[in-house]
């Protein structure tokens, strides 16, 4: 068999493909002026008609903050909107998981110290979380108000994030907890308090003096080691380096991020969570209470933004926090305590990338509100979450058509840049959303799945519409 490739045959092929595409689009409500664009021989049918915007939709339940709102109130309102009222359409967790996402609780806790001068009442809960397996390589134990996470590497060594409050808790909680997870304190490769407050490094001196382990702490907080009871020597993490830092602690690899604000040496990051042969990624925020000075509050805000960016780049699947009531980790641990084996079949920590990033966007807006509270002249662009939902992904003879809708908490995103990728061929196509948030592409070959990615953009008032993505199977 041979194939002619003369200009006349290529033109004929293009005209046939164009006619077929037009028929498909007409049947699906497309056509001239519609939301569709195409790849290959099929001509482009749509482009942006103006700047990025949002067409209000009253059914969302949220209304954009009025222009008369103070900067403080604006960011609190955006935090509420980002939290949402239910999981976004594109945020379904992986099959076999039982995601827990409580928008009201997340909004309350992330913003607590931006709205209150008192401490959250959960800090008074000194009941103990028993050793609880969260993943194949990860456990948690400690007081409900502040606990620690223990990781077990493939080589049998273990590592701690946080060391609890004091020597007594290290002896009565940490040592038995490590034994319960099939390890022991003698197999510890080290521990990393998230920052230089005693409820996070209190057990470090005992663990170091008893087992000789290194204690990793941000260099800007390192002076607390000499003042601790008992004192400990700090292996310093570079607080001045604000870029992601890849670290390996005896077989446990994680990405750390200096996020000063809560203290000058606070560290956050992304850790691996292994389950049934697959590695997931969980983000952790190292400091909770917001600072009372504008300089530290600005650093806190900057750190929250950089953690969001890191988490988006690493496609996190969930979050953890050593004050576990803040991000919903405590409720998830309670669920695992009630059904210990469910971690492997219905893991509540795997809330999915979209919801995990949504949680961190609440943190960012709460941090922005705190800056505005301390500096009435501050002008801080809002960050708004978006969601992409594939509404059609259908194969026809010789082609595949996909459409998607992009929304934010207030309505339809208009003139948004959407990139479609069809698999297994890896073909790509760019489209722009119409006034109903709809974008679409027609591909010149069939596919098994399609990914729609909304590219981050900025509204005319400086508000950032955050990127989002989803993947759907083609019918």
Secondary structure by P-SEA (a helix, b strand, c coil): ccccccaaaaaaaaaaaaaaaaaaaaaacccccccbbbcccccccccccccbbbbbbcccccccccccccaaaaaaaaaaaaacccccccccccccccccccaaaaaaacccccccccccccccccccccccccccccccccccccbbbbbbccccbbbbccccccaaaaaacaaaaaaaacccccccccccccccccccccaaaaaaaacbbbbbccccccccccccccbbbbcccccccccbbbbbcccbbbbbbbccccccbbbbbbbbbbcccbbbbbbbbccccccccaaaaaaaaaaaaaaaaaaaaacccccccccccccaaaaaaaaaaaccccccccccccccaaaaaaaaaaaaaaaaaaaaaacccbbbbbbbbbbbbbcbbbbcccbbbbbbbbbccccccccbbbbbbbcccbbbbbbbbccccccbbbbcccccbbbbbbccccccccccccccccccccc
